[in-house]
Amino acid sequence: MASNALDALMWESLAVLAIAVLAWLRTVASGLVTVMDVLWGLGFVVIATARIVAFGGTDTVGWIVYGAVTAWALRLAIHLHLRTRHRGEDPRYVRMREGWGDRWWWGSFVQVFLLQGIIMLAVAAPLRPLLDASARAAPDQAVPMMVIAGLLFAVGLLIEAVSDEQLRRFRANAGPGQLLTTGLFAVVRHPNHLGEAMVWWGLGLAAIAVSGWGAWPVLFGPLLLNLLLRWVSGVRMSEVDLEERPGFAEWIATTPAMLPWPRPKR
């Protein structure tokens, strides 16, 4: 069984590498690498597909998880494609390109495509026991924990979808340089990041439900994603481009970044 798991991980890695290389080659001419954002969610579908193929199938739980992850990934990919197709390069990548200079051709492959592929493989940790029928080890506790995990996933997906739509409408109607501080953005500054973190914590809890607490290392996946969204590629990098907008200082002083703690009194 360990050999099968290693084979599956090898196929996952090769599939992700193929995505990274093909996407990178597609963007070499233009130098625009925002396409990797669109491929972020779809990469997990590829990972899950490679694992199912490597194991020769999965069970009912695995197919339900596969369907849920595919639904999450497709919604996110469509949203990001529609948002970025006419916008040009993301400001985050513009700053990276300026730092690399003439070496951006190779630098983008390492810093954007290859790095995100490696992160995908790490974040996908909860999917492995969920898609592997032989990993079932905790039937007594599986049902109640799976219900909680499913609710966490569903609420996270809803928060992510609603906040993305609120932001889309705001950008379509507001003038340039404005800051969205209403709706879910009045509760936390980055509800879309909160929703994505909840989706993956839900998958992590589901993995524990079907495999027992001995599978706790899979929680490294959602933990890594949570840390990246809060401290690296999510909140921190997004707010660099918002600092000069009117009301930004008050917004960050009264609104938590991702977790909806009570607001400080003004």
N, C-alpha and C positions, 0 to 999 in steps of 0.2 A: 504493500500500500504506500509506503514511503517513496518507492520508486515511481509509482503513478503520480504522486503529488509533485515530485521533482520534474517529471515529464510535463505535467500540466503547467507548472510555473515556467518551464522553458518555452512552451508554446505561447503562454501569455506574454512573456518578454519579447519573443520574436514578433508577435503581432503588434505590440506597442512600438517596437523599433521600426517596423514597416510603416506604421502610421506616421511616426516622427519624420522618417526619411522622406516619404512621399510628400507630406505637407511642406517640409522644408524646401524640397526641390521645386515645388509649385510656387513658392514665394521668393525664390532666389532672384528672379528677374525684377520684381517690383520692390523687394526689400521689406514688404509689409507682412508682418508676422501675426497680426490679429487673428488670422484664421485658426491659430492654435487654441484660442479661447472657445471658438465654436466647436472644436473637436474635443474639448475637455470632457464633457459628459459622455459623448459617444465613445470615448476611449474605454470607459468602464463597460459598455456594452460589448466592445470587442474583447476585453479581458474575460468577461463572463462567458461569451460565446466560445472563446478558445478553451476555456476550462471545461465547459460542457462537452465539447467535441473530444478533448483529450481523455475524458472519463467515459466517453461513449454514452452520454445522456445524464439525466438527473431525475429526481423524484418530484412529487407534487409541490413540496415546499420550495424546491429549487426553481421550478418553473414559475411559481408565484413571485418569488424574489426577482427572477430574471425579467418578468413582465413589469414589475414595479420599477426596477432600475432603468429599464428601457423607456418607460413612460416619463420618468424624471429627466433622463438624458435627452430625449427628443424634444421635450418642451423647452429645456434650457438651450439646446442647439438652435432651434428655430428662433427663439427670442433673441439670442446673441447674433445670429445671422442677419435678422431684420434690423437690429440696432446698429450693426457695424458696416453693412454693405456699402453705404454711401458716406460714411463718416471719415474714412481714411484711417491712418494709424492711431492706435490707442496712445495717449500721452505717456503712459508708463514705458511703452516700447520705444517711443521717441527719445526718452531720456537714456534708455539703454543703448540705442544706436549711436547717440552722441558720444557716449562713453567709449564705445568700441571703435568708432571712426571707420577707417577703411577695412578693418578686420570684422565688421559686422556680418559679412557673408558667412564666416565660420562661427563667429561669436553667437549669432542668433541660433544656430543649430545646437550649440552647447547650452546656452543660458535659457533658451525658450523651449525648443522642441525636445531635446534629450532630457533636460532637467524635468520638464513637466511629465514626460513619459515615466521617468523613475518615480516621481511623486505619485502618479496614477497607480503604479504597481504597489506602492506602500499603502496608499489610502484604501485600495481594494481589498485589504486583508479580511474584513468581515465577509466578503462574498465567498471566500474559499470554503469554509465549513458549511455555509448556507447552500452552496451548489453541490457539495459532495455528500451524497446520500449515506456513505459509509461513516460519516462523522457524527451521525445522530447518537447522542449518549445521555440525554436528559429528558426523557419523555414525560416524567411526572411534572416538571416545572415548565415544560415547553409552552403549553397553551396559555396560561396567564401572562407569562413574560412576552410571548409572541404578540398577544393582544396589545400590551403596553408598547412594545416595539413598533407595531403597525400604526398605532395612534401617533407616536412620536414622528414616524416617517411621514404620515399623511398630513399632520399639522405643519411640519416643516415644509413639505412640498406646497401646501396652500399658502403659507407665509411668503415663500420665495416667489410664487406665481403672482400673488396679489401685489407685493411690493414692486416687482418688475413692471407690472401693468401700471401701477401708480406713477412710477418713474417715467415710463414711456409717455403717458398722457401729459405729465408735467413738462417734459422736454418738448413735446409737440405744441404746447400752448404758451409756455412761459418765454420771456425774452432771454437773450444770452446773459450768462453770468448770474443767474438766479439760483437760489438754494431751496430744495424741497424739504420742508420741515413740518408737513402735515401728514395726515393718515398714519400709516405704520411708521413713517419716518419721524413722527412726533414721539413715538414710544422708544425706539432705538434708532441710532443714526444709520445703521446698515442692516435693515431687516432681511434683505436678500441673503446676506452672509449668514445671518442667524438661521434662516430657513434651511440653507444648504448644510450647515453644521448639524441641525436637528435630523435631517434626512440620514446622515451617515452615523450619528449616534444611535438612531433607530435601527439601522442595519447591524451595528455593533452589538446592541442588546439582543437582537434576534439571533445573532451568531452564538452568543452565550446561552440563549434559551435552548437551542437545539444541540449544543455540544457540551454544556456544563461550564462551570467557572474555570475549569482547567484550560479553556480556550481563551482566557483573558488577554493573552498577547495580541489578539486581533484588534483590541481596543486602541492599539497604537495607531491604526489607520484613521479613525475619526479624531483622535487626539492630535495627530499631526495636522490634519486638515483644519481643525479648530485653531491651532496655534498659527498656521499660515494665514488664515483668514483674518485673525485678530491682529497679528503683529508683523506680518511680512507683506504678502501680495494683496491683501484685502483692504482692511480699514486704513492702515498706515499709508499705502501707496495711493489709494483713492483720495484721501483727504489732502494730499499734497496739491492736488488740482482744485481743491475747494477753498483753500485758506483765504484767498483774496475776495471771496464772495460776501456780499452784505449779510450780516447776521450769523456768520460762521462762529465767531467767538462765543456768542450767547448760546448757540445751538450745542456746541460741545460742552459748555459749562452746565447745561440743564438736561442734556439727553445722553444716556449711556451709549457706548459704541455698539454692543451686540446683545448684552444681557439686560432685560428690562427691569433694572433696579428702580426704586422710587426716585423721582427727580429731586435734586437739591432745591431747597426753598430759596427764592431770590428776594 
